[in-house]
């Protein structure tokens, strides 16, 4: 595919997330002003915060729950992802087996129950989020990846997963790409959702149960205040419902709460102790215009599974209700000093690479154009799955580090955080997943050097038939390796 062709395909792509760029987007709620109190303050209106607020209210309708977000609910990672709602709580079975071998069976059971509970909540509150339990199709696009699929299937079957290996003809009968050499179907442990509609639906459910929600309300500081915790806030006028207003001016407020859930994902943490454990990594995505019937017939994809290839630098993609293809991943980018800024969401070199890879995957769609291009920040930790903790004598609980697989795991985390805040010894709080912390990242400049060296080594492994170099093998020995 020539650069000119790729340029034309990207020329009219709107630089905003497709999911948030629709008329279904709710009007923002007013910012918090003045002094308020609450039994539970939830900071962050993404999936983690919304699930925590909803589950807290469902457990006790008399509990006064207040949720604040610097933008609008779902504007950040929860409204920008691919919509893969997975049962895994550990960023995949392989990662879970490596890090939690003694309890991975229990974690897999809990993850399946968690996905079932999400489906039940979607039905209970009539959340129109295109929830489809279509499963996931992992595809091999290089010969060396076929052996990996066989090993993945054997591991999955040991833990009761219903998976099926496909040869090249079988996988292309599912989704027609000349790049596919084989595949593995996991039929029931992944659902596809419209991510923004899920967030908006959870917001509506929270409001229906009496959760007080204030958007465009940035928390600027936390401290103990007698028997309560104090959160200082700054309310700003909404400029764009897809994100927070710039904190140039605003109206101060304060919340005194008995307990706090902190669910701010990859953004600069309000707790200093978290700064060593979470790094923000930018992921970028393309969305096509709706396919016409002839284009749909050319690729098949009748079963509407989520797809991902099995390279180290992997792509994920799915088809939407209105027949668009979302295509993202591959080039995760870290910016020195944990930098997060709106302008980092647009990266032309990455969009060009993604478009080239899209047309390589689906050459029969050469005349397709892209309608949207965007980026978002992912919270990554050294074990690649969420970790948990408390502060202020157990009055604040937090979760972070989902590494891009939080659509489903955030509900499980909400239950963990509420148990931690209650000070209860429960089956969830006894898990190693909950009790253990990941290794911290080193300070800069070593942090940036290590992350970027790892990215280059992973790209080199993909180009060399999967052979991992000395750096990746060293990370594997230290328990820091990542197998997507």
N, C-alpha and C positions, 0 to 999 in steps of 0.2 A: 504494500500500500504506500503510495507516494506521499511525501509531506504535504503537497498541495491538496490531495484528496482528504487527508486527515484534517488539515486546516479548514477546509470547507465544511466538514462534518461537525466541527466544533464552533464554527463561526457564530452561530446564533444561540449557543448554549447560555442560559441565564446563570449568573454566578451566585445562585442561592440554592439551598436545599429544596429539592422537588417536593418532599413531603410537607414542608412548611409553607409552600408557595401556592396555597389553594384556598378557595372560598370557605372551606369547612373550618378554617382556623378561627377559634373563638376570640372574642374581644378580650383585651387584657383587663385584669382586675386591678383596682386602685392600689397604689403603694401604701405601706403602713406609715402612719404618722402618730406622733405623740407617744404616750406611755401605755403599754398593754401588759397583761399577764396571761399565762397559760399553764396548764398542767404539763403539756408537752409542746416544745417548739421543734419543728422540723425545718432544717436549713437545706434548701435545695429542692427544686420542683421537677427533677427528672424522675425516672422510674423508681430509684431507691427511696427518695423522699415521699413520693406519692404512695408507694406501697406501704411505707411505714405509717403514714398518716391514716391510710385506709384501714390497715390491720389494727391499729391502735383504737380507732373508733369502733370497728366491728367487735372488738373484745370488750369495750366499755363505752356505751353511747353517752355516758355522763362525763367522760373525760374531755376536758377542754383542749383541743388540738389546734395549733396555729402553724401554718406552713408559709414560708417566705422564699422567694426566688429573685435573683438579681435581674432576670429577664422575665420570660413567661414560661409556664410549665411546659417542658418538653422541647425548649428551643435549642438545647445543646446536644449532647450525645444521644439523648433519647429520641430526638427528632431528626437525626442525621444518619442513622445506621442503616444496615441492609435489611433489617426486619427478620433476622434469624433468631427465633426464640427456642433455645436448646434446653434439653433436660440436664445437660452436664453442668455441674457446679464447679468444675475444676479445669475449665478450658480444655475439655476433651478428655477421653478416657486415658490416653497414653500419659498425659501430664499428671493426671490423678494417680495412676498406678505408680509412677516414679516418685511422687512426693508424699502420698498418703497410702502406702501399700497395706497397712493394717486396717484401714477403715474404708477403702475405696468401695467395697461392696455396699456398705451402709450409705455412702455418699451417692452412689448410683441409684439406690432405692429412693433416697430422699429427693434426688433430682427428678426422678420420674413422678413422684407424688407432687412435687412442686409444679411441674408442667401441667399435670392434671388439674391442680388447683387454679392455675392461671386460666385454663379453659373454662372451668366452672365459674370463675369470677366474671369473665367476659360474658358468659351467658346470663348470669344472675343480674348484672347491671346493664345488660343489653348494649354492650360496647361494640360499636360498628367499626371494627379494626381489621376486617378481612382476615380473621384468624382461620388459617388452613393447616391442618395437621398432615402436610404432604410429605414430610420426611426430607432427607438430604441425600444428594448424590455426590460422592467424592469421585473425582476423575483423575486418571493418570494421563499425563501428556508427554512423558518421557519414559523410555523403557525401564529405567531404574526404579521408577515409582510403582511399577507393577508388583514387585516383591514387597514393597511397603504396604500396599493394599491387602495382600495376602496375610501379612503379619497383623495388620489392623483388624481384619475380619476374624482371625483366630482369637485375638484378645477380646474383641467385642462379644463373641459367642461364649467365652468363658464367664462373662458377666451377664449373660442372659439376653443380650441384644439380638433382635431379629434382623440380621444383615444378610445380604446376598451379593456375591461377586458376579460381575458382568464382564464378558469379553468385549472386544472392540465392536463387533456387530451388534451385540445386545445393548451396549451403552449408547451407540449411535442411533439405535431404534428408539431410545428414550429421548435423547437430545442430540441432534445431528450436527456434529462438528468433526471435521477431518483430523483434528488434533487429538481426539480421544483414542487411547489405546486400550482402555479398560476402565472399570469403575466398581464402586461398592455402594449399594443402596442401604441406607438405614431408614426403615420405613416409618417409624413411629416416635422417634425421640427428638424431632425438630418440627416446630410449627413455623409457618410464615405469617407475618403480621405487617400491617401498615403501621410503622413505628410511631408516627406523630398521632395518628388516630387512637392508638393505644394510650399514649400519654394523655391526650385530651379526654378520652373516656374515663381514665382513672381520676383525672381532675374533677370531672363531672360527678363521679361516684363519691369522691371525698366531699364535695360541696353538698350533695344530697344527704349525706350523713351528718352534716353540721361542722365539718372542718372549716376553719376560717383560713382563707387563702389571700395573701397579698403578693402581687407580682411587682416587678421593677422595684424591688426592695433588697438592697445590698447590705449584708451583715459586714460591719467594719471592724468588729472586735468582740471578744468574749472574755468574761471574767466572773469569778465568784462574787456573789452579793448576798452575804448572810446564808440563809438556808436555800436560797435560789441561785440560779445562774443568770447573768445579765448579758444580753446581746444588744450591742449598739447597731443601729441601722441607718441607712440613708435611702430615702425614697426618691426616685427620679421619674420624670415624665417619660412615657414610652415614645421612642422615636420610631422604632420598627418592632413589631411583635415577634420577629424572628430572633431577637437578641436583646441584651441589656442596653439601657441608655448609658452614655458616657458619664462617668461620675464627676462632671464639671461643677454642677450645682445640684442641690436637692434639699429635701426636708428631713431633718433628723428624727429618729424615733428610738425607742428602747423597748425591749421585751424582757420581762422577768419570768423565768420558767422554772418549774421544779426539775424537769428533765429535758434533755436536748438530743435529737438525732442529727448528726452531721453527715450530709450526703451530697458533697460538692464535687465528686468525681475528680477530674484531672486539674481543676482550677487551683490557684495558690491556696494552700490549706490555712484555715484559721488556727489550727494547732501546729505549733512549731515542730513537734515531734514527728509529724507526718512528712515533713519536707524531704527527709532522707529516704523515704520508702516509695514515693510515687513520682514517676516522671511522665510528662505529657508528650504523647507521640501523635503526630498528625496523620490521619488516614484520608484518602481522597476518593471521590466517587463520580461516576458519570451516569446519567439517565438518558435513554433514548426517547425519541418521539414514539407515539403508539405505532406498533407494527400493523401493516395492512394484512388482510387474510392470506395473500400469496406469500408474504414474508413469514407469517406464522407457520404456514404449511411447510416452508423450506427448512425450518428448524425442528418441527415437531413440538416437543416439550408439553405434551398433553397432560402429563401428571403434575406439572407445576412445582416440582421439587426445588428446593434451594440447591445450588451447585457451588462447589469449590474444587479447585485443582489442588494437588498435593505437593507442590513445590515449597521450598522454604519461604520464598517470596510469593505467596499464593494470591490468587484472585478469588473473590466470591461474587456470585451473581444470582439473580432471581428475576422472575417475571411478575409484573404487577397485575392487579385486577383489570386495568384498562389496556393491557397488552404492551406495556413498555418493558424494556430490559434495564435493570440496574446492574452496573458493572464497576466493581471497586476493589480496593486492596493493593497488593503488590509493593508499593513504595512507601512504607511507613517512615516518617521523617521526624527526627528530633532536632530541636533548635536549642542552641547553647544557653545554659542558665535556666532551664525549664521554662523557656519563653512561651507565652501564650498571647496571641494578638489576632484581631479579626483579619488582618491582611495576610496572615499565614494560611488562611483557609483556601486561598487561591494560589495554585502552583502550576503555571503553564507547562513546564517540562513533564510533570507527572500526568497531567491530563492528556498530553500528546502521547506519552507512553501507553496509557490506558487505552486510548482510542486505537493505537496501532495493534495492541494485544487483542482488543475486541474484534477487529476486522480479521486478524489471524485466526481467531477462534471461530468466527462466523463469516467466512468470505462470501457466503450467499446473501449477506445483508450489506453489501458494499454501498448501497444507495441510502442506507439509514443515516439520519442525522441525530445529533444529541440536543436535547432540550434544556438540560440543566447540568451544571458542574459545580461541585462544592467539596469542602473539606470539613473535618471535625477533629476534635482532640480526644484521644483515648487515654485513660489512666492505666499505666502499666507499672507492675511491680516485678521483682526478681523471681517470683514463683508463678507469674502469669495468671493468677486467679485471685479472687478477693481475700483480703485479710481483715481482721476485726480488732477492736480495742475499745477501751474506755478511758475517760479522763475526769478530772474534777471529782475524785472520790467515787467514781461510778455513776455520776449524774449525767454524763455525756457519753454517748456511744457512737462509733463511726465504723464505716466499711469503705474500702477503696481497693483499687488494683485489679479491676475486672478484665482488663486487657482486651476489650472489644467483644466480650461474650457475656454482657450483662443484662440483655433483654429479659431472660428468664431468671438468672441468678439473683437479680435484685430483689425479687419477692422473697426468696429464701433468706437473703440477708436482712430484710426488714424484720422477719420473725426472729432472727438471731439477735438483732439490736434491741428489740423490745424485751426479750428474755434477759439480756445483759443489763438493761436499765432497771428491770424488776429485781435484779440481784438474785435470780433464781438459778439453782443447779438443775439444768434440764438436759435431755439427750442432745440438744443442739449446742449448748454452751460447753458440754464435755468433749466435743469433737476436737481432734488435733487441728483440723482446718480452722477452727475458731480460736483455739488457745495459742497456737504458734504464729509467730511473725515471720515474714520473709526476711532475707538478708537485706540490709540497706544498700542503696547505691553509694558509690564513693562521691566525694565532693568534686566540683569542677576544678581544673579542666579534665581530670581523669574520667569523670562521668561521660562527658561528650566523646572523648577519645574511645572509651570502651564501647559505647553504644554504636558509634559509627564504624568502628572496626568490626563489630559483630554484624552489622548490616552488610558490609562489604564481603565478609567471609560467607555469609549466607548466599549472597548473589554468586559468589565464586563456586560454592557447592552446587548450586543449581546448574551452573555452566559446565561442571566437571562430573556429571553423572551422579550427583549426590554425595561425592566424597568430601568429607568434612576436614578442614585444615587443622593445623595445630591449635589455633585459637579456639575453634569450636569444640575440639576434643577436650581442651582444658576446661572450658565452661561445663561440658558434660560431666567431667570428673568432679567438679565442684558443686554439682547439682544446680547449675544455672543455665543449662542448655534449654533451648526452646525448639520443640518439634511441633510445628503447626498441624 
